[in-house]
Amino acid sequence: MHRRNRARVLSGLVVAVALSVLAVCPNRPAAAQQLTASNPPAAAVEDNGDPWENTNRQIFGFNQTVDKYALVPVANAYRFAIPSTFRDMIHDFLQNLDSPIIFANDVLQAEPGLAGQTFGRALINTTIGFGGFFDVAAKFGVPYHTNDLGITLATWGVNSGPYLMLPILGPSNPRDFFGDIADGFGDPGNIVASDHNRLWAAVLRGAVSGIDERSRNIENLAEIERTSLDYYATIRSLARQRRAAQIRHQKEDVPNAAPLQGMNTRSVVPAVSIAALPTGPTPGMSYQMASPQIPANASANSLADLQKSSMTSSAPTKR
């Protein structure tokens, strides 16, 4: 009976993925559009890895509406109702639940050092840390790291494919989207919930994880949105930077723009002056550096403030 339920769920996910692909396929890449006098080749060949940008931007707009009227209010209520100490306990507990999937991908990537860290963290936090509510392993010098099948596939050389903006879930790509689905089916917690007809527990776990992660990035993402010339392009750049750091198993130094897909270790303070500007060529855009005013009695510490240079757009690009 349980196997039959799993088969039905799997079939539903396959249909959902197929519908998602069909939804984005009608939009042709920019390079494949017909060239005309008003659309010269020089402007059409820009390759930003986002061939379905028009559709992605529409989905991004929908996600922004959901984020503004649902996710952010719930995340603020979560922060208001639950003290920070208990929020950290919930965060640590959810990370500990991810240990089996992280360990499995550590092994698949032939990373014995990371696998040993994950196993040690799970053992210590599950026992001494009272089921993972306290990150005792971090205090012992064993830091948390994330890992998933998308990273494993990247390690094996699988190309990410085009950039995708998924409804609700946010920035992704075909490789990582497939990895998320496979990790979900292989997660022991989800398997136990399915075997006991408690799929709501898996859904609740994902929802709490997303709300917790969103609550840790409210100010960061709001500031980035306020200072971005093109918020969509900035989020695209941030998502790629964060994913590249995860694939290299390096420390993540940018906020999580897709809270329902993964967790940071703690809140991140991004370099907004850098992340606010989308990477890559931006035709028709130029910037002017404002000359800093240095007081005569400036101290050595105050000179560090000069690193935050103001930038003004002289010719915004109309997309």
N, C-alpha and C positions, 0 to 999 in steps of 0.2 A: 504493500500500500504506500509506504513511504517512497519507494523507488518510483512509483507511478506519479506521486506528487512532484517529485524532483524533475521527472521527465516533462511534466506539464509546465513547470516553472521555466525549465531550460528552453522549451519550445517557445514560450512567451517572450523570453529575452531575445531569442534568435529573430523572432518576428519584429521585435522592437528595434533591434540593430538594423535589420533590412529596411524598415520604414525610415529610419534615420538617414541611412545612406541614400535612399531614393529621394528624400526631402532635399538633400544638398546637391545631388547630381545635376539637376536642371541648370544650375548656375555654372557657366563655363568659366575656366580660368581666364584671367585678364589677357594673357598672352595669346589665347586662342580666339579672341574677339576679332571681328572683321576690322581691318585697318581702313580708316577714312582720312580725309583731309583734316578733320577736327580731332582725330585720334591717331596721331603720328606714331610710328614704330618706337621711337625713343621713349615715349611715355608708356607704351604697352608692354615692354619687355621687363619692367621692374619686377624682380622676383623677391617677394617677401615670404615665400612659403605659405601663403594664404590664398590659394586660388579661388576659394568660395567666400571671399571677403564680404560680398553683399549679403549673402544669407547669414554669415556669421555675425555681422553687425546687427541684423534684425533680431537674431536670437540673443545677442548681447543686450540689446535694448529691453527685451522681455525680461532677461535675468536682472537687469538693473531695477526694473519695476518691482519684481518679486523681492529683491534685496532691500529696496527702500521701504516697502510697505509690509513686509513679512519678516525677513531674516534679521534685519537690523533692530526693529522693535523687540523681537523675541530675544535677541542677543543682549540688548540693553536690559530687558526685564530679568534675564538670567543673571546678569552681573549685579543688578539691584537686589534680587531676592536671595542670592547665595553669596556668602562671604568669600573673599579671595582664597582663603586657606582651603575651604571645601571645594572650590572650583579647581584648585591645583590637585586635590585628591582625586576628583573625578577625571581630570586630564591624565594623571598618572595611571589610573585604573584602566582607562580606555587604551592607553599606549601598551600596557601590559597584556591586554587581550589580543593585541596585534602581534605579539611575540612569535606564535607558531608560523604565521605567514612570512614574517621577516626572517626567521631562522631558515625556513625552507628556501627562500630566495638567496640568502647568504650562501647556503650549500650549493645551490644550482649555479652560482657565480664563481664557485671555487674560491671562496673567501673564508678560510678557516679562522682567521683572526676575528672577523666580524661575527661569524657564527658562534665562536666561543663567547664573545661579548654578549650576544643576544641570549644565549643559553644561560650564561651566568646571571644576567639581569633578570630573566624570568624566574630563575630559581631563587635568587635573593629577594626580589620584590614580592613574589608569591608567598614566601614563608615569613621572613623577617618584616617585610613590608605589608603584612596583613592583606594578602590577596592582590597586592599591587596598588593599594591606595596611597602608599608612601614609596617614593623613589629612593630607596635606601642605596641601591646600586650606584646611583649618581654621586652620592656622598662618599662612596668607596672608590670613586675615580673611574667608574665604568659608564660612559655616556650613552645616551640613547641615539640610535640612528634609524632612519626609515629605510625600507626596502620593499619592493613589490615586483610582480612579474613584468611590468613594463620596463623597469630598470634591468631586469634579467635579460629580456629580449634585446634591449639596447646593447648590453654587454656582449651578447652573441652576434651583434652586427645587424640586427633587424632595423631597417629604416623606420623613422617615426611616421612618415607619410605627411599629408597636408595638415595644416592647423585646423582644428575643429573647435567651435564654441557649442558645447552641449547645453540643452535646456536644463536649468537649475544647477547642474553639475559644474558648468563653467569650462575654462580652457582645457583642451585635451588634444589628442590626435588618435588615429586608428589603432596604433600599436598600444598606447596606454589605455585606451578604452577597452580593447580586448583583454589586456592584463587585469584591469579592474574587475571585469566580469569573471574571469577565471579565478582570481584571488577570492572573490566573494563566494564562489562555489566550493573552493578548497578550504575556506576558513573553518576550523573546528567548531567555533562558537555558532556559526551559521548552520553547520551540519547538525549539531545537537538540537538547535531550535527547530530545524526542519523535521528531524526525527520525532520530536515530541509535539508536532503541530503548533509550534510557537514562533511562526515566522514574524509575528509582530515584535518579538524580542530583538530580532536582527534589524528590523526597520527602526525600532526605538534606539538601538545602539548607534546606528548611522546618523539618526537625527540629532541625538545628544552630542555626538562627536562633531557634527557640522556646526551646531549652535555654539559649542564650546570654542571651536576654532575661529568662528566668525567673531565671537566676543573678544578675542585676543587681537583682532586686526581692525577694529572699528576706526580708531583714530588714524592709524597708518594709511589705510585705503582712502579714508575721507580726505586726508591731506594730499595724497597723490592725485586724487580726482580733482581737487581744487587747483592744483598747480600744473596739471597736465594740459598740453595743447590739444592732444587727441587721446582721450582716456582709453578708448578701445585699443589703440596701438600701444599704449603704455602697458596695459594689462597683458597684451600679447607678449611684449618684451619681458615683463616680469615673470610670466609663467614659464617662458623658455629659459630664462636665467636660472630660475629655481629648479627646473627639471634637469638642466645641465649640471648643476651643482650636486643634485641627488645622484645622478648617473656616475659622477666622478667620486661619489662618497665624500664630498666636501661639505663644510658647514654652510647652511642656508642663511644668506644674509638679506633676503628680500621677503616681504610679507606673502602670505598664502592667499592668492587670488581665487582659489578654488577650494573653499573650506570643506566641502562635502567629499573631496577626493583624497584628503590626506591631512596630516597634522605636523605642525612645527613643534620643536621641543618646548619652547617658551615664546613669549611675545617677542617680536622682532622690531627693531628700530631701523628702518631703511634709510638710505641716503637719498632723500627725496629730491635734492637738487640734481641728482644724476638720473634716478629712476623716472622722474617726471617727463623726461624726453625720450620718445621712442627711438630705438636703435635703428641703424640702417640708413640708406639715403632717403632724404625727404625733399623732393623737387619743389622749387619755388619757396623755400624756407631759409631765412637767414637770421642770425642772432647777433646782437651787439652787447659786448661786455661793458657793464657800467664801471667807471673808474672808481675804485675804493678811496674813501677819504680817510687818511691816517692822521689821527691827532698827534700833536707834538709830544704829549706825555703818555703815549700808548705803551702799555706794559707788554711783556712777552706773552702773557696768557691771553690778552685781548686780541693779539694778532691772529689767533686761531679763528676768530670770528670772520676774518677776511676770506676764509675759504668758501664761505657761502656767498658766492657772487650772484647778483641779480641778473636775470636774463629777460630781455623783452623781444617779442616777435615783431619783426618789421614787415613781414608779408605772409600772413597766415594762408595756408593752403586750403582751398575749398575742395573737399572730397566729393 
